[in-house]
Amino acid sequence: MRLVVADTSPVFYLLSIERIDVLPALFGKVLLPEAVRSELLHPKAPEAVRIWAGELPSWVEVHRADITDDGELESLGAGEREAILLALSIRADMLLIDERKGANIALKKGFEVMGTLGILDRAAERGLLDLRDALERLKATTFRYREEMLNALLAKQNRRNHS
């Protein structure tokens, strides 16, 4: 089984669009560092996110990240930093992360990286969700995106559906 570590953002947005169910369907188990769980439990997080993080499903495991001095990670937020450190310490296969700087560092450290849009695309490819609906729901959140990225995903989906 592949070892997958998640940062806050993909979990937060999948919860926000009510499609967190795609994570266990795609990856089985997902590991969260403690900092990510703390961010999901933050008092300013939406109630549904806090409830989920307070009563994690069986397919989620929270782990302590080994904190090391890695200057490359200093500019990252706690969630991104701990997600990369946890991935390093357990030799994870993939890191679920949206933040560009953190994703670039993870790629340099040899991890496969997938963000929220990649997760939704893979889920749609496997017939787990309607991509157009998921993207419309995502647009109603604070998720930052470029319209051409969404259009490219939808065009890719259309090609898959007509091939």
C-alpha positions, 0 to 999 in steps of 0.5 A: 500500500502506498504511504500518503501524507496530506497537508491541510488544504486538500483535506479542508477543501474536500470537506468543504465540497463534501467530497472527502470520501474520495480520499479513502477510495483513491488512497486507502489510508491517509496520514496527517501530521499533528499540525494539520489536525490542529489547523483543521480544529482551529476555532475559525475553521468551518464547523463541519471541518472541526467536527470531522477533525475531532472525530477522524474516520478510521482511514486517517492516522495522525502522526508526530513529525520528526522536527529537524532543522531544514532551512528549506522548510522555514518559510512554510506554514506549520502544516506544510512543514510538518507534512513534508517532515512526516513524509520524509520520516516515513518515506511516504510515496505521495504528498497531498498539498496545494501550496506551490512553494511547499509542493516544489520543495516536496518535488525536490525531495523526491515525492509525488505531489498531488493537489486538490485539483489533481485529487478531483481529476483522479476521482473523476477519472475513476468514476467517483464523482462528477468533475463539473459539479465538484469544480462548481462547488470548489469555486464557491469556497476560498480555493484559489485557482486559475480559470484556465486550469479548471477549463483544462481539467474539464476538457480532459474529462470530456476527452475521456468521456468521448474516447 
